[in-house]
Amino acid sequence: MPRLCLKRARREQLWQAREILGLGKTLLSTAAAVSLLASLGCGAKAKHGSRPLVPLSAPSWSTELEVKGFGPATLALPLGATSPRPIVVVLHGARDRAEWQCGSFRGLMGGRVFILCPQGVLATGEGGLYGLGSVDDSVAELRAGLLALMARFGAHVAPSPIVLIGYAEGAAVAADLARQEPSFFARVALVNGNPAAFSPSATKIFAERGGKRLLFFCLDDACESNGSERALLLTRAGAVAKAVKADVGPYLDAHFVDALRPEVPWLLDGDGRFASRH
């Protein structure tokens, strides 16, 4: 394996050996994680060189992804991709469904990336709607989903960092992940969440340990005020951040999506992987 790839694999270890995962829930050993990264990220480049991959094909732009130990995730696919494509993770809110989030954010992010939307846990008495479990459970589900994605789509999956989006209640989990693994989740959007979930100490950690950009997308004055304070702290610490307020309702409908759309290029700015059309 090329030295640079091995160094990256050891550093990231597919987000396996960190405290956030809990030793009792570890799915792969460090050695296995290194091997997986080698075969699915840097290893794919070494194997294929500059030759394009076989175009990724499927019956639909979305598919169910079986996730070991959890319900199936919804996965939006970069149909026709002939090169490794980056991953965007979307964590939904309460009384929600993963496929709704994947559909909305595919419209925002475009069809050239993988968008992984974990199912979460069934909300009792909510007629087939889902919420999120504890932070630990949500983390374990996300990690298992990432492993399933990589195992199924192999060389079409680009190595980290990953873009992380948390919507409503999902923003609290996303904030925790951004604090724990800022180099892995280097670009984060907290959408219709509470910026207070991202503490002042977390801003310093995010900026100093590899975090790049953080967006607070707010629907009210209190959120915008708190988000602006956090954005200022992040900027002073060396990251890029901002808070914006939109005059839209809390549901991810067409008006909400249109208001969020102008912020996507800002969030992805500087990551050349999202510029590729192949």
DAKA-V83976 format. One record per run of one state. SS is the DSSP state (alpha for helix, beta for strand, coil for the rest). FROM is the first residue (numbers start at 0). TO is the last residue. If there is no record, write none. Layout:
SS:FROM:TO / SS:FROM:TO
//
This chain:
coil:0:1 / alpha:2:14 / coil:15:17 / alpha:18:20 / coil:21:21 / alpha:22:24 / coil:25:28 / alpha:29:47 / coil:48:60 / beta:61:64 / coil:65:71 / beta:72:75 / coil:76:83 / beta:84:84 / coil:85:85 / beta:86:90 / coil:91:94 / beta:95:95 / coil:96:96 / alpha:97:108 / coil:109:112 / beta:113:116 / coil:117:119 / beta:120:121 / coil:122:128 / beta:129:130 / coil:131:133 / alpha:134:155 / beta:156:156 / coil:157:161 / beta:162:166 / coil:167:167 / alpha:168:179 / coil:180:185 / beta:186:190 / coil:191:193 / alpha:194:196 / coil:197:198 / alpha:199:207 / coil:208:211 / beta:212:217 / coil:218:219 / alpha:220:236 / coil:237:238 / beta:239:244 / coil:245:252 / alpha:253:267 / coil:268:270 / alpha:271:274 / coil:275:277
//
